[in-house]
């Protein structure tokens, strides 16, 4: 693989059916509980259904994620897909799946359509009562 192709994949510059890759770096911004920016590149956490920011739970979820990963180095395994300006992937902090942590702590739900049920056993009953599940999940 050429250096330019490797660089394009790692920076998420290839669109469409780009091959899966990894992105590692410091979290430069937290948009909400299910979207972070790694070295300025937006990453949507695959299979995580977080509450909208215009809700109290959405703000609490964003604060949780910011406290968890803000300024920390994470590794994201990208699946080669995009959602708007965001790459899609599963991100890890010190080997721990941060999407799974958010679900287990009650700040998000499992989006089975995209996770394949990876986080279903981590969901809290209270979270299902407090968070409106997205229709696309």
JOGITA-V82987 format. One record per residue. N is the residue number from 1. RES is the residue in one letter. PHI is phi in whole degrees, -180 to 180 (none if undefined). OMEGA is omega as a letter, one per 20 degrees, with the letter a starting at -180 (none if undefined). D_FIRST is the distance of its C-alpha to the first C-alpha in Angstrom with 2 decimals. Layout:
n:N res:RES phi:PHI omega:OMEGA d_first:D_FIRST
n:N res:RES phi:PHI omega:OMEGA d_first:D_FIRST
This chain:
n:1 res:X phi:none omega:a d_first:0.00
n:2 res:X phi:-71 omega:r d_first:3.78
n:3 res:X phi:-61 omega:a d_first:6.58
n:4 res:X phi:-64 omega:r d_first:8.35
n:5 res:X phi:-65 omega:r d_first:6.52
n:6 res:X phi:-60 omega:r d_first:6.52
n:7 res:X phi:-65 omega:r d_first:10.02
n:8 res:X phi:-61 omega:r d_first:11.11
n:9 res:X phi:-66 omega:a d_first:10.62
n:10 res:X phi:-69 omega:r d_first:12.41
n:11 res:X phi:-91 omega:r d_first:15.06
n:12 res:X phi:75 omega:a d_first:15.65
n:13 res:X phi:-84 omega:r d_first:15.45
n:14 res:X phi:-87 omega:a d_first:14.12
n:15 res:X phi:-112 omega:r d_first:17.25
n:16 res:X phi:69 omega:a d_first:18.63
n:17 res:X phi:-91 omega:r d_first:16.67
n:18 res:X phi:-62 omega:r d_first:13.72
n:19 res:X phi:-67 omega:r d_first:12.13
n:20 res:X phi:-64 omega:a d_first:13.94
n:21 res:X phi:-154 omega:r d_first:12.93
n:22 res:X phi:-120 omega:r d_first:15.14
n:23 res:X phi:-131 omega:r d_first:17.01
n:24 res:X phi:-127 omega:r d_first:19.19
n:25 res:X phi:166 omega:a d_first:21.92
n:26 res:X phi:-78 omega:r d_first:25.58
n:27 res:X phi:-74 omega:a d_first:27.38
n:28 res:X phi:-91 omega:a d_first:28.62
n:29 res:X phi:-163 omega:r d_first:30.77
n:30 res:X phi:-115 omega:r d_first:32.16
n:31 res:X phi:-78 omega:r d_first:33.04
n:32 res:X phi:-165 omega:a d_first:34.74
n:33 res:X phi:-66 omega:a d_first:34.59
n:34 res:X phi:-117 omega:r d_first:31.63
n:35 res:X phi:-143 omega:r d_first:29.55
n:36 res:X phi:-123 omega:r d_first:28.28
n:37 res:X phi:-118 omega:r d_first:26.26
n:38 res:X phi:-110 omega:a d_first:23.69
n:39 res:X phi:51 omega:r d_first:23.20
n:40 res:X phi:84 omega:r d_first:24.59
n:41 res:X phi:-99 omega:a d_first:22.34
n:42 res:X phi:-74 omega:r d_first:24.63
n:43 res:X phi:-128 omega:r d_first:24.00
n:44 res:X phi:-89 omega:a d_first:26.40
n:45 res:X phi:-71 omega:a d_first:27.20
n:46 res:X phi:-64 omega:r d_first:26.66
n:47 res:X phi:82 omega:a d_first:29.98
n:48 res:X phi:-106 omega:a d_first:32.15
n:49 res:X phi:-109 omega:a d_first:35.15
n:50 res:X phi:-97 omega:r d_first:36.62
n:51 res:X phi:-69 omega:a d_first:39.88
n:52 res:X phi:-69 omega:a d_first:40.06
n:53 res:X phi:-67 omega:r d_first:40.64
n:54 res:X phi:-81 omega:r d_first:44.03
n:55 res:X phi:-114 omega:r d_first:45.38
n:56 res:X phi:-61 omega:r d_first:46.57
n:57 res:X phi:-66 omega:r d_first:44.19
n:58 res:X phi:-63 omega:r d_first:41.27
n:59 res:X phi:-68 omega:r d_first:42.25
n:60 res:X phi:-67 omega:r d_first:42.75
n:61 res:X phi:-64 omega:r d_first:39.36
n:62 res:X phi:-62 omega:r d_first:37.69
n:63 res:X phi:-62 omega:r d_first:39.72
n:64 res:X phi:-59 omega:a d_first:38.76
n:65 res:X phi:-66 omega:r d_first:35.01
n:66 res:X phi:-62 omega:r d_first:35.48
n:67 res:X phi:-65 omega:a d_first:37.49
n:68 res:X phi:-72 omega:a d_first:34.96
n:69 res:X phi:-121 omega:a d_first:31.68
n:70 res:X phi:-54 omega:r d_first:32.67
n:71 res:X phi:77 omega:a d_first:31.19
n:72 res:X phi:-90 omega:r d_first:29.60
n:73 res:X phi:-89 omega:r d_first:26.01
n:74 res:X phi:-125 omega:r d_first:24.51
n:75 res:X phi:-121 omega:r d_first:21.33
n:76 res:X phi:-115 omega:r d_first:20.60
n:77 res:X phi:-91 omega:a d_first:18.75
n:78 res:X phi:-87 omega:a d_first:17.97
n:79 res:X phi:-97 omega:r d_first:18.41
n:80 res:X phi:89 omega:r d_first:16.65
n:81 res:X phi:-103 omega:r d_first:20.14
n:82 res:X phi:-131 omega:r d_first:22.21
n:83 res:X phi:-135 omega:a d_first:25.94
n:84 res:X phi:62 omega:a d_first:26.97
n:85 res:X phi:-88 omega:a d_first:25.35
n:86 res:X phi:-105 omega:r d_first:24.33
n:87 res:X phi:-80 omega:a d_first:21.24
n:88 res:X phi:-112 omega:r d_first:22.43
n:89 res:X phi:-172 omega:r d_first:22.01
n:90 res:X phi:-106 omega:a d_first:23.91
n:91 res:X phi:-113 omega:a d_first:24.40
n:92 res:X phi:-126 omega:r d_first:25.70
n:93 res:X phi:-114 omega:a d_first:27.97
n:94 res:X phi:51 omega:r d_first:28.38
n:95 res:X phi:82 omega:a d_first:27.24
n:96 res:X phi:-101 omega:a d_first:29.70
n:97 res:X phi:-69 omega:a d_first:28.79
n:98 res:X phi:-70 omega:r d_first:30.36
n:99 res:X phi:-65 omega:r d_first:30.94
n:100 res:X phi:-63 omega:r d_first:32.84
n:101 res:X phi:-64 omega:r d_first:34.81
n:102 res:X phi:-63 omega:r d_first:35.86
n:103 res:X phi:-67 omega:a d_first:37.05
n:104 res:X phi:-63 omega:r d_first:38.85
n:105 res:X phi:-86 omega:r d_first:40.59
n:106 res:X phi:87 omega:a d_first:41.84
n:107 res:X phi:-99 omega:a d_first:39.98
n:108 res:X phi:-158 omega:r d_first:37.96
n:109 res:X phi:-121 omega:r d_first:38.00
n:110 res:X phi:-78 omega:r d_first:35.68
n:111 res:X phi:-105 omega:a d_first:34.31
n:112 res:X phi:-55 omega:a d_first:34.28
n:113 res:X phi:-57 omega:a d_first:32.84
n:114 res:X phi:-107 omega:a d_first:29.47
n:115 res:X phi:-92 omega:a d_first:29.84
n:116 res:X phi:70 omega:r d_first:31.19
n:117 res:X phi:87 omega:a d_first:34.03
n:118 res:X phi:-54 omega:a d_first:32.00
n:119 res:X phi:-107 omega:a d_first:34.42
n:120 res:X phi:-57 omega:a d_first:37.59
n:121 res:X phi:-72 omega:a d_first:39.32
n:122 res:X phi:-91 omega:a d_first:38.76
n:123 res:X phi:-61 omega:r d_first:40.62
n:124 res:X phi:-98 omega:r d_first:43.98
n:125 res:X phi:-59 omega:a d_first:46.96
n:126 res:X phi:-63 omega:r d_first:48.01
n:127 res:X phi:-65 omega:r d_first:44.66
n:128 res:X phi:-63 omega:r d_first:45.08
n:129 res:X phi:-78 omega:a d_first:48.47
n:130 res:X phi:-92 omega:a d_first:47.29
n:131 res:X phi:-112 omega:r d_first:44.00
n:132 res:X phi:-80 omega:a d_first:43.97
n:133 res:X phi:-69 omega:r d_first:41.17
n:134 res:X phi:-63 omega:a d_first:39.06
n:135 res:X phi:-60 omega:a d_first:39.95
n:136 res:X phi:-73 omega:r d_first:36.35
n:137 res:X phi:-86 omega:none d_first:36.19
